[in-house]
Amino acid sequence: MTTAMEEKAQVISAYRTHEKDTGSAEVQIALLTHKIKALTEHFKTHKKDHHSRRGLLTMVGKRRSLLRYLKGINPQGHADLLKKLELRK
């Protein structure tokens, strides 16, 4: 079983654009997507956890604004990231 730091490092290494990239929009979107998927699994067993649900909605809104930013700056990178993260069909 991997720790949270190891999972985060794996996500960063998979989506970074250059060697020392840890905070680009692509990496931030990938990290938020990873957290959102984990929380979605959490809600399958804890349906009444409304405090965490509020955090989930905040993360979804942050990811949406980052995706909008990325689409304005790099439309091809936006499309590639959506495909890689399997966010839209």
Backbone as a ProteinNet text record, in pm:
[ID]
protein_1_A
[PRIMARY]
MTTAMEEKAQVISAYRTHEKDTGSAEVQIALLTHKIKALTEHFKTHKKDHHSRRGLLTMVGKRRSLLRYLKGINPQGHADLLKKLELRK
[TERTIARY]
84.1	0	88.2	55.6	137.1	82.3	170.3	128.3	77.7	19.4	-35.3	74.9	190.5	301.1	353.2	359.7	406	306.4	175.8	74	81.3	100.9	111.1	233.7	345.1	466.7	446.6	373	345.9	259.9	158.6	71.4	150.6	233	313.4	407.5	474.5	569.1	498.3	374.1	301.4	252.3	225	161.4	247.6	370.3	452.3	497.9	526.2	564.6	715.9	788.9	934.8	985.2	1114.4	1174.5	1135.9	1136.5	1110.3	968.2	878	739.9	661.2	612.2	526.3	398.6	386.2	270.9	204	231.5	165	16.8	-61.1	-204.8	-234.2	-155.1	-176.6	-159.2	-54.6	-28.2	-136.1	-176.7	-280.4	-412.3	-446.8	-570.2	-562.6	-448.5	-432.8	-442.6	-381.6	-389.1	-532.3	-600.9	-740.4	-826.7	-802.9	-878.8	-854.8	-730.8	-697.3	-772.3	-774.3	-844.6	-995.7	-1048.7	-1192.6	-1234.7	-1153.7	-1186.8	-1183.1	-1087.2	-1078.5	-1199.8	-1240.1	-1357.4	-1485.3	-1493.8	-1611.3	-1625.2	-1513.2	-1515.5	-1556.9	-1511.9	-1546	-1697.2	-1760.7	-1903.8	-1988.8	-1931.6	-2009	-2042.6	-1956.6	-1983.6	-2034	-2002.3	-2042.9	-2133.6	-2257.5	-2349.2	-2385.2	-2378.2	-2422.5	-2308	-2191.7	-2076.4	-2083.4	-2162.9	-2187	-2070.6	-1990.8	-1876.1	-1772.4	-1747.7	-1653.4	-1711.8	-1842.9	-1907.4	-1887.3	-1887.8	-1864.2	-1721.4	-1626.2	-1488.8	-1476.2	-1551.4	-1551.5	-1601.6	-1709.7	-1764	-1666.5	-1593.6	-1491.4	-1381.3	-1337.8	-1233.9	-1281	-1405.5	-1459.4	-1462.6	-1501	-1502.6	-1363.2	-1266.7	-1128	-1075	-1105	-1059.9	-1123.5	-1250.9	-1319.9	-1254.4	-1219.2	-1156.8	-1017.1	-942.2	-809.9	-820.7	-921.9	-942.2	-977.5	-1058.1	-1093.1	-969	-884.3	-759.2	-669.5	-654.2	-569.1	-622	-753.1	-812	-783.1	-780.1	-750.8	-606.1	-515.8	-373.1	-323.7	-367	-314.7	-429.7	-506.7	-621	-583.3	-470.3	-429.9	-390.6	-319.4	-283.5	-406.7	-507.4	-633.9	-700.7	-707.6	-770.9	-693.9	-560.9	-479.6	-498.1	-503.3	-519.3	-656.5	-759.5	-892.5	-896.5	-829.4	-823.6	-745.7	-633.1	-546.4	-613.1	-688	-755.1	-892.5	-940.1	-1070.7	-1182.4	-1180.1	-1279.9	-1407.4	-1395.4	-1512.7	-1507.9	-1624	-1629.8	-1621.9
-118.7	0	124.6	216.8	337.5	446.8	533	644.3	758.1	855.8	969.5	1046.9	1060.5	1134	1061.4	928.5	851.3	860.4	855.6	868.4	1005.2	1108.7	1244.1	1257.1	1198.3	1202.6	1130.1	1019.6	946.4	1028.7	1095.7	1178.3	1294.5	1358	1470.9	1425.6	1312.9	1266.6	1226.7	1183.8	1142.6	1261.4	1374.5	1486	1611.2	1607.9	1728.9	1757	1885	1924.5	1931.7	1948.5	1946.2	1888.3	1875.2	1801	1853.9	1985.2	2042.1	2096.2	2052.9	2101.9	2036.9	2118.1	2066.4	2146.1	2259.4	2344.8	2396.8	2339.6	2386.4	2349.9	2409.1	2383.9	2235.7	2172.1	2030.2	1944.4	1972.9	1896.4	1922.5	2047.8	2080.5	2012.6	2010.6	1945.2	1795.2	1734.6	1591.1	1557.3	1639.1	1615.2	1629.7	1733.1	1750.5	1634	1586.5	1473.2	1348.8	1328.2	1214	1222.8	1342	1360.9	1344.4	1394.9	1386.2	1240.2	1162.2	1019.7	946	981.5	918.2	954.5	1080.2	1120.8	1059.2	1041.4	978	834.4	764.4	628.7	632.5	733.9	749.5	766	839.3	865.4	743.9	643.4	522.4	449.9	464.6	399.7	497.2	625.6	726.1	829.4	791.1	874.4	1005.3	1008.5	1126.9	1216.5	1201.3	1283.3	1415.1	1507.8	1632.9	1730.5	1720.8	1809.8	1780.3	1654.7	1618.6	1648	1639.2	1668.2	1814.6	1902.3	2043.8	2064.6	1994.2	2001.2	1948.4	1843.3	1786.8	1889.2	1956.9	2057	2172.4	2208.6	2311.8	2267.4	2142.1	2090.1	2084.7	2045.1	2038.7	2177.7	2278.3	2414.9	2465.9	2433.8	2474.3	2407.6	2277.6	2206.5	2265.1	2301.2	2360.1	2491.8	2575.8	2703.4	2682.7	2585.3	2555.5	2501.2	2418.7	2367.5	2480.8	2575.5	2689.5	2773.2	2791.9	2866.3	2795.9	2664.1	2587.4	2589.8	2585	2589.1	2721.7	2830.2	2960.3	2975.3	2914.2	2927.6	2823.3	2698.3	2588.4	2492.8	2520.8	2435	2289.9	2269.4	2131.6	2057.5	2123.7	2062.8	2032	2118.5	2096.3	1969.5	1954.6	1836.4	1709.5	1716.3	1600	1559.8	1659.2	1630.6	1569.1	1619.3	1562.1	1415.9	1386.7	1248.7	1159.5	1212.6	1135.3	1107.6	1205.8	1189.7	1125.1	1108	1049.7	1127	1260.5	1343.3	1358.4	1371.4	1389.9	1292.7	1267.5	1171.9	1239.5
0	0	0	-85	-96	-4.6	39.2	123	35.5	99.2	25.7	-44.9	18.8	-43.6	-166.5	-161.1	-275.8	-391.1	-358.6	-462.7	-528.4	-447	-499.7	-590.2	-549	-630.6	-762.9	-761.3	-884.3	-979.8	-925.5	-1009	-1068.4	-986.5	-1034.2	-1144.5	-1124.1	-1226.2	-1355.7	-1347.1	-1467.2	-1549.6	-1486.1	-1556.7	-1566.3	-1519.4	-1525.7	-1668.3	-1694.1	-1828.7	-1845.4	-1735.7	-1739.4	-1607.5	-1593	-1481.9	-1343.6	-1326.3	-1193.5	-1179.2	-1262.7	-1262.3	-1149	-1055.8	-949.6	-934.5	-1003.9	-980.9	-1104.9	-1220.5	-1342.2	-1336.1	-1424.1	-1426.1	-1450.6	-1537.1	-1565.9	-1440.7	-1363.3	-1241.4	-1138	-1122.9	-1025.4	-1060.3	-1188.2	-1231.3	-1205.6	-1233.2	-1210.9	-1061.8	-976.5	-832.5	-781.4	-828.5	-786.8	-834.6	-955.9	-1008	-923.5	-882.1	-797.3	-663.6	-602.7	-475.9	-493.3	-604.5	-630	-646.2	-716.4	-732.3	-599.1	-513.5	-382.2	-296.2	-299.6	-222.2	-275.5	-406.3	-465.1	-414.2	-403.7	-346.9	-200.5	-127.4	13.7	31	-60.1	-48.1	-80.6	-142.7	-168.8	-39.3	61.9	190.8	296.3	282.5	381.1	313.3	294.8	218.3	288.8	420.1	495	539.7	481.5	517.3	440.4	491.5	419	429.8	535.2	547.2	438.3	414.5	308	170.8	158.7	30.7	-7	92.7	65.2	13.2	73.8	25.5	-116.4	-146.2	-280.8	-382.2	-349	-440.7	-460.2	-356	-368.8	-463.8	-450.8	-539.3	-684.4	-705.5	-841.2	-903.3	-825.8	-876.3	-908.5	-823.7	-847.9	-974.7	-992	-1111.1	-1236.4	-1227.3	-1341.7	-1382.6	-1284.3	-1319	-1375.9	-1325.3	-1380.9	-1523.3	-1549.1	-1684.8	-1780.9	-1735.5	-1818.9	-1849.5	-1748.7	-1766.8	-1868.5	-1853.1	-1942.7	-2085.6	-2101.2	-2235	-2304.4	-2229.4	-2287.4	-2327.5	-2251.8	-2278.9	-2378.6	-2362.2	-2443.1	-2477.6	-2582.2	-2614.8	-2645.8	-2712.7	-2743.5	-2616.5	-2526.5	-2397.8	-2315.6	-2325.3	-2255.6	-2305.9	-2437.3	-2496.1	-2460.8	-2464.5	-2430.9	-2284	-2196.3	-2053.4	-2023.9	-2090.1	-2070.8	-2113.8	-2223.5	-2272	-2175.8	-2127.4	-2039.6	-1903.9	-1853.3	-1724.7	-1737.1	-1861.9	-1889.3	-1819.8	-1836.7	-1771	-1852.1	-1984.3	-2068.4	-2184.8	-2239.7	-2349.3	-2482.9
[MASK]
+++++++++++++++++++++++++++++++++++++++++++++++++++++++++++++++++++++++++++++++++++++++++

